[in-house]
Amino acid sequence: MGVSKVHNHSEYEQAVTQAFAYDNKILLEEYIRGREIECSVLGNDDPVASVPGEIIPSHEFYSYDAKYLDEQGAALEVPARLSAEIVTAIQRLAIATFKALSCEGMARVDFFLRDNNEILVNEINTIPGFTSISMYPRLWQASGIAYTDLIDRLIQLAFERFEKERRLQTAYAAD
Amino acid sequence: MAKKKIKVGILFGGKSAEHEVSLLSAKNIIEAIDRDKYTPVLIGIDKNGKWLLQDAANYLLNASNPKFIKLKPSERRVALVPQNEGRLTSLQGQPDPGSIDVVFPVLHGPFGEDGALQGLLKMADIPFVGAGVLGSAVGMDKDVMKRLLRDARIPGAKFIAATELAGIPEYASVVVAVGEPFLFLRGRQQGPQSLRI
């Protein structure tokens, strides 16, 4: 319903007729052929990035079932097999994306990696999945932060942000 | 002396196509949270958007089957109101449902991840995990997200946004701008198609 791949004019006409039943805005996006890499980010003002992981899809589109409900449908590789240079570049871009989009606490940033090693940011998820097969906590586990410690850290970050905002408000009121 | 435990309101389920995924995520968080330090307070949001206080020992039906997992029905409707120091309000005149110190939203998609809930939590003056109103809203609107990334010179796929009001671009001009084949996406990320694990 929401996403389709358009190869020709008639497919476009067809997609257009249904488009605005669901949303008042549509996006026409370049189709990227490449590996799908994901990176977890954690922190507020000084966020850190995890080791990247890779999704090896078994369907052309990552369907709902394949992603979450059928563990066989998705092959996850954690950490992703990447050179040290690519890992560093992805981590840097993940943090830059997190900051550019005013994120706080947590986010998972999804990338495409082309054959020529070009890295493109695909999207960000501000509440990533936490299921037993989810990338966000798995990437932190692979980076040395266990699931329980991750939850603890996220809650502490929530308090830190809250206190910081409260100080700002107090300073404003006192002026 | 034992330190007072922090009460973490875990909000999960939700009025979203990703309701079941949220149940699975919440289940893991509730199992893994450090009980020496935190007391989880479970608030399940049903598919109509009602907030239901749940028993941490028994809140799911078919918990072990991802395909049939369901939020257990509950009669204990609760709400958070502005500036009430985290106290939950019972909507059905039941005994005091208690209070929470911080919220962990485990909700995917609209009403949970798009800034709406984050605004409500700010009005209630309660700390919460994750992005605030702006970061949440931006992350759910792919057009705005991609414009901000372009502005920050972060590389991404080429795109054009179109609205019904402004009119749909000609096929030929789309191909010139983004190539062929291309993806046809909804502007707001409301469906499971936009998700990855």
HADDOCK unambig.tbl for C-alpha pairs under 7 A between the chains (distance, minus, plus):
assign (segid A and resid 2 and name CA) (segid B and resid 185 and name CA) 5.90 0.50 0.50
assign (segid A and resid 2 and name CA) (segid B and resid 186 and name CA) 5.63 0.50 0.50
assign (segid A and resid 2 and name CA) (segid B and resid 191 and name CA) 6.70 0.50 0.50
assign (segid A and resid 2 and name CA) (segid B and resid 193 and name CA) 6.80 0.50 0.50
assign (segid A and resid 3 and name CA) (segid B and resid 183 and name CA) 6.95 0.50 0.50
assign (segid A and resid 3 and name CA) (segid B and resid 184 and name CA) 5.53 0.50 0.50
assign (segid A and resid 3 and name CA) (segid B and resid 185 and name CA) 4.68 0.50 0.50
assign (segid A and resid 3 and name CA) (segid B and resid 186 and name CA) 6.75 0.50 0.50
assign (segid A and resid 3 and name CA) (segid B and resid 193 and name CA) 6.64 0.50 0.50
assign (segid A and resid 4 and name CA) (segid B and resid 183 and name CA) 5.78 0.50 0.50
assign (segid A and resid 4 and name CA) (segid B and resid 184 and name CA) 5.16 0.50 0.50
assign (segid A and resid 4 and name CA) (segid B and resid 185 and name CA) 6.80 0.50 0.50
assign (segid A and resid 5 and name CA) (segid B and resid 181 and name CA) 6.68 0.50 0.50
assign (segid A and resid 5 and name CA) (segid B and resid 182 and name CA) 5.78 0.50 0.50
assign (segid A and resid 5 and name CA) (segid B and resid 183 and name CA) 4.57 0.50 0.50
assign (segid A and resid 5 and name CA) (segid B and resid 184 and name CA) 6.08 0.50 0.50
assign (segid A and resid 6 and name CA) (segid B and resid 181 and name CA) 5.40 0.50 0.50
assign (segid A and resid 6 and name CA) (segid B and resid 182 and name CA) 5.37 0.50 0.50
assign (segid A and resid 6 and name CA) (segid B and resid 183 and name CA) 6.00 0.50 0.50
assign (segid A and resid 6 and name CA) (segid B and resid 184 and name CA) 6.74 0.50 0.50
assign (segid A and resid 7 and name CA) (segid B and resid 180 and name CA) 6.20 0.50 0.50
assign (segid A and resid 7 and name CA) (segid B and resid 181 and name CA) 4.44 0.50 0.50
assign (segid A and resid 7 and name CA) (segid B and resid 182 and name CA) 6.85 0.50 0.50
assign (segid A and resid 9 and name CA) (segid B and resid 171 and name CA) 6.23 0.50 0.50
assign (segid A and resid 20 and name CA) (segid B and resid 164 and name CA) 6.95 0.50 0.50
assign (segid A and resid 23 and name CA) (segid B and resid 186 and name CA) 6.29 0.50 0.50
assign (segid A and resid 23 and name CA) (segid B and resid 187 and name CA) 6.82 0.50 0.50
assign (segid A and resid 24 and name CA) (segid B and resid 163 and name CA) 5.85 0.50 0.50
assign (segid A and resid 24 and name CA) (segid B and resid 164 and name CA) 6.27 0.50 0.50
assign (segid A and resid 25 and name CA) (segid B and resid 161 and name CA) 6.94 0.50 0.50
assign (segid A and resid 25 and name CA) (segid B and resid 162 and name CA) 5.80 0.50 0.50
assign (segid A and resid 25 and name CA) (segid B and resid 163 and name CA) 4.60 0.50 0.50
assign (segid A and resid 25 and name CA) (segid B and resid 186 and name CA) 6.42 0.50 0.50
assign (segid A and resid 25 and name CA) (segid B and resid 187 and name CA) 4.82 0.50 0.50
assign (segid A and resid 26 and name CA) (segid B and resid 161 and name CA) 5.69 0.50 0.50
assign (segid A and resid 26 and name CA) (segid B and resid 162 and name CA) 5.30 0.50 0.50
assign (segid A and resid 26 and name CA) (segid B and resid 163 and name CA) 6.29 0.50 0.50
assign (segid A and resid 26 and name CA) (segid B and resid 185 and name CA) 5.70 0.50 0.50
assign (segid A and resid 26 and name CA) (segid B and resid 186 and name CA) 4.60 0.50 0.50
assign (segid A and resid 26 and name CA) (segid B and resid 187 and name CA) 4.53 0.50 0.50
assign (segid A and resid 27 and name CA) (segid B and resid 143 and name CA) 6.88 0.50 0.50
assign (segid A and resid 27 and name CA) (segid B and resid 159 and name CA) 6.69 0.50 0.50
assign (segid A and resid 27 and name CA) (segid B and resid 160 and name CA) 5.79 0.50 0.50
assign (segid A and resid 27 and name CA) (segid B and resid 161 and name CA) 4.43 0.50 0.50
assign (segid A and resid 27 and name CA) (segid B and resid 162 and name CA) 6.28 0.50 0.50
assign (segid A and resid 27 and name CA) (segid B and resid 184 and name CA) 6.05 0.50 0.50
assign (segid A and resid 27 and name CA) (segid B and resid 185 and name CA) 4.99 0.50 0.50
assign (segid A and resid 27 and name CA) (segid B and resid 186 and name CA) 5.99 0.50 0.50
assign (segid A and resid 27 and name CA) (segid B and resid 187 and name CA) 5.52 0.50 0.50
assign (segid A and resid 28 and name CA) (segid B and resid 159 and name CA) 5.44 0.50 0.50
assign (segid A and resid 28 and name CA) (segid B and resid 160 and name CA) 5.21 0.50 0.50
assign (segid A and resid 28 and name CA) (segid B and resid 161 and name CA) 6.21 0.50 0.50
assign (segid A and resid 28 and name CA) (segid B and resid 182 and name CA) 6.72 0.50 0.50
assign (segid A and resid 28 and name CA) (segid B and resid 183 and name CA) 5.68 0.50 0.50
assign (segid A and resid 28 and name CA) (segid B and resid 184 and name CA) 4.95 0.50 0.50
assign (segid A and resid 28 and name CA) (segid B and resid 185 and name CA) 6.30 0.50 0.50
assign (segid A and resid 29 and name CA) (segid B and resid 157 and name CA) 6.51 0.50 0.50
assign (segid A and resid 29 and name CA) (segid B and resid 158 and name CA) 5.78 0.50 0.50
assign (segid A and resid 29 and name CA) (segid B and resid 159 and name CA) 4.23 0.50 0.50
assign (segid A and resid 29 and name CA) (segid B and resid 160 and name CA) 6.54 0.50 0.50
assign (segid A and resid 29 and name CA) (segid B and resid 178 and name CA) 6.16 0.50 0.50
assign (segid A and resid 29 and name CA) (segid B and resid 182 and name CA) 5.67 0.50 0.50
assign (segid A and resid 29 and name CA) (segid B and resid 183 and name CA) 5.01 0.50 0.50
assign (segid A and resid 29 and name CA) (segid B and resid 184 and name CA) 6.59 0.50 0.50
assign (segid A and resid 30 and name CA) (segid B and resid 157 and name CA) 5.48 0.50 0.50
assign (segid A and resid 30 and name CA) (segid B and resid 158 and name CA) 5.16 0.50 0.50
assign (segid A and resid 30 and name CA) (segid B and resid 159 and name CA) 6.09 0.50 0.50
assign (segid A and resid 30 and name CA) (segid B and resid 178 and name CA) 4.64 0.50 0.50
assign (segid A and resid 30 and name CA) (segid B and resid 179 and name CA) 6.08 0.50 0.50
assign (segid A and resid 30 and name CA) (segid B and resid 182 and name CA) 4.91 0.50 0.50
assign (segid A and resid 30 and name CA) (segid B and resid 183 and name CA) 6.29 0.50 0.50
assign (segid A and resid 31 and name CA) (segid B and resid 181 and name CA) 6.27 0.50 0.50
assign (segid A and resid 31 and name CA) (segid B and resid 182 and name CA) 4.72 0.50 0.50
assign (segid A and resid 31 and name CA) (segid B and resid 183 and name CA) 5.78 0.50 0.50
assign (segid A and resid 32 and name CA) (segid B and resid 157 and name CA) 6.94 0.50 0.50
assign (segid A and resid 63 and name CA) (segid B and resid 193 and name CA) 6.33 0.50 0.50
assign (segid A and resid 64 and name CA) (segid B and resid 192 and name CA) 5.78 0.50 0.50
assign (segid A and resid 64 and name CA) (segid B and resid 193 and name CA) 6.41 0.50 0.50
assign (segid A and resid 67 and name CA) (segid B and resid 196 and name CA) 6.20 0.50 0.50
assign (segid A and resid 67 and name CA) (segid B and resid 197 and name CA) 5.71 0.50 0.50
assign (segid A and resid 68 and name CA) (segid B and resid 21 and name CA) 6.94 0.50 0.50
assign (segid A and resid 68 and name CA) (segid B and resid 197 and name CA) 6.55 0.50 0.50
assign (segid A and resid 69 and name CA) (segid B and resid 66 and name CA) 5.98 0.50 0.50
assign (segid A and resid 69 and name CA) (segid B and resid 67 and name CA) 6.61 0.50 0.50
assign (segid A and resid 97 and name CA) (segid B and resid 149 and name CA) 6.83 0.50 0.50
assign (segid A and resid 100 and name CA) (segid B and resid 148 and name CA) 6.70 0.50 0.50
assign (segid A and resid 100 and name CA) (segid B and resid 149 and name CA) 6.55 0.50 0.50
assign (segid A and resid 100 and name CA) (segid B and resid 152 and name CA) 6.51 0.50 0.50
assign (segid A and resid 101 and name CA) (segid B and resid 135 and name CA) 5.73 0.50 0.50
assign (segid A and resid 101 and name CA) (segid B and resid 138 and name CA) 6.62 0.50 0.50
assign (segid A and resid 101 and name CA) (segid B and resid 145 and name CA) 6.91 0.50 0.50
assign (segid A and resid 101 and name CA) (segid B and resid 148 and name CA) 6.83 0.50 0.50
assign (segid A and resid 102 and name CA) (segid B and resid 134 and name CA) 6.73 0.50 0.50
assign (segid A and resid 102 and name CA) (segid B and resid 135 and name CA) 4.74 0.50 0.50
assign (segid A and resid 103 and name CA) (segid B and resid 131 and name CA) 4.95 0.50 0.50
assign (segid A and resid 103 and name CA) (segid B and resid 135 and name CA) 4.71 0.50 0.50
assign (segid A and resid 104 and name CA) (segid B and resid 130 and name CA) 5.43 0.50 0.50
assign (segid A and resid 104 and name CA) (segid B and resid 131 and name CA) 4.34 0.50 0.50
assign (segid A and resid 104 and name CA) (segid B and resid 132 and name CA) 6.79 0.50 0.50
assign (segid A and resid 105 and name CA) (segid B and resid 129 and name CA) 6.27 0.50 0.50
assign (segid A and resid 105 and name CA) (segid B and resid 130 and name CA) 4.32 0.50 0.50
assign (segid A and resid 105 and name CA) (segid B and resid 131 and name CA) 6.02 0.50 0.50
assign (segid A and resid 106 and name CA) (segid B and resid 130 and name CA) 5.36 0.50 0.50
assign (segid A and resid 106 and name CA) (segid B and resid 131 and name CA) 7.00 0.50 0.50
assign (segid A and resid 120 and name CA) (segid B and resid 155 and name CA) 5.05 0.50 0.50
assign (segid A and resid 120 and name CA) (segid B and resid 156 and name CA) 4.50 0.50 0.50
assign (segid A and resid 120 and name CA) (segid B and resid 157 and name CA) 6.65 0.50 0.50
assign (segid A and resid 121 and name CA) (segid B and resid 155 and name CA) 6.12 0.50 0.50
assign (segid A and resid 121 and name CA) (segid B and resid 156 and name CA) 4.92 0.50 0.50
assign (segid A and resid 122 and name CA) (segid B and resid 156 and name CA) 6.20 0.50 0.50
assign (segid A and resid 124 and name CA) (segid B and resid 139 and name CA) 5.96 0.50 0.50
assign (segid A and resid 125 and name CA) (segid B and resid 139 and name CA) 6.46 0.50 0.50
assign (segid A and resid 126 and name CA) (segid B and resid 113 and name CA) 6.76 0.50 0.50
assign (segid A and resid 126 and name CA) (segid B and resid 130 and name CA) 6.84 0.50 0.50
assign (segid A and resid 126 and name CA) (segid B and resid 131 and name CA) 6.31 0.50 0.50
assign (segid A and resid 126 and name CA) (segid B and resid 136 and name CA) 6.21 0.50 0.50
assign (segid A and resid 126 and name CA) (segid B and resid 139 and name CA) 6.53 0.50 0.50
assign (segid A and resid 127 and name CA) (segid B and resid 106 and name CA) 6.76 0.50 0.50
assign (segid A and resid 127 and name CA) (segid B and resid 107 and name CA) 6.93 0.50 0.50
assign (segid A and resid 127 and name CA) (segid B and resid 108 and name CA) 6.23 0.50 0.50
assign (segid A and resid 127 and name CA) (segid B and resid 113 and name CA) 6.22 0.50 0.50
assign (segid A and resid 129 and name CA) (segid B and resid 25 and name CA) 5.97 0.50 0.50
assign (segid A and resid 129 and name CA) (segid B and resid 197 and name CA) 5.98 0.50 0.50
assign (segid A and resid 130 and name CA) (segid B and resid 25 and name CA) 4.24 0.50 0.50
assign (segid A and resid 130 and name CA) (segid B and resid 28 and name CA) 6.72 0.50 0.50
assign (segid A and resid 131 and name CA) (segid B and resid 24 and name CA) 5.37 0.50 0.50
assign (segid A and resid 131 and name CA) (segid B and resid 25 and name CA) 4.18 0.50 0.50
assign (segid A and resid 131 and name CA) (segid B and resid 28 and name CA) 6.10 0.50 0.50
assign (segid A and resid 132 and name CA) (segid B and resid 28 and name CA) 6.73 0.50 0.50
assign (segid A and resid 134 and name CA) (segid B and resid 197 and name CA) 4.98 0.50 0.50
assign (segid A and resid 135 and name CA) (segid B and resid 197 and name CA) 5.62 0.50 0.50
assign (segid A and resid 147 and name CA) (segid B and resid 32 and name CA) 6.66 0.50 0.50
assign (segid A and resid 148 and name CA) (segid B and resid 32 and name CA) 5.20 0.50 0.50
assign (segid A and resid 148 and name CA) (segid B and resid 33 and name CA) 5.45 0.50 0.50
assign (segid A and resid 148 and name CA) (segid B and resid 34 and name CA) 6.24 0.50 0.50
assign (segid A and resid 151 and name CA) (segid B and resid 33 and name CA) 6.44 0.50 0.50
assign (segid A and resid 154 and name CA) (segid B and resid 129 and name CA) 6.07 0.50 0.50
assign (segid A and resid 155 and name CA) (segid B and resid 129 and name CA) 5.93 0.50 0.50
assign (segid A and resid 158 and name CA) (segid B and resid 127 and name CA) 5.59 0.50 0.50
assign (segid A and resid 158 and name CA) (segid B and resid 128 and name CA) 5.14 0.50 0.50
assign (segid A and resid 158 and name CA) (segid B and resid 129 and name CA) 4.80 0.50 0.50
assign (segid A and resid 158 and name CA) (segid B and resid 130 and name CA) 7.00 0.50 0.50
assign (segid A and resid 159 and name CA) (segid B and resid 127 and name CA) 5.76 0.50 0.50
assign (segid A and resid 162 and name CA) (segid B and resid 127 and name CA) 5.38 0.50 0.50
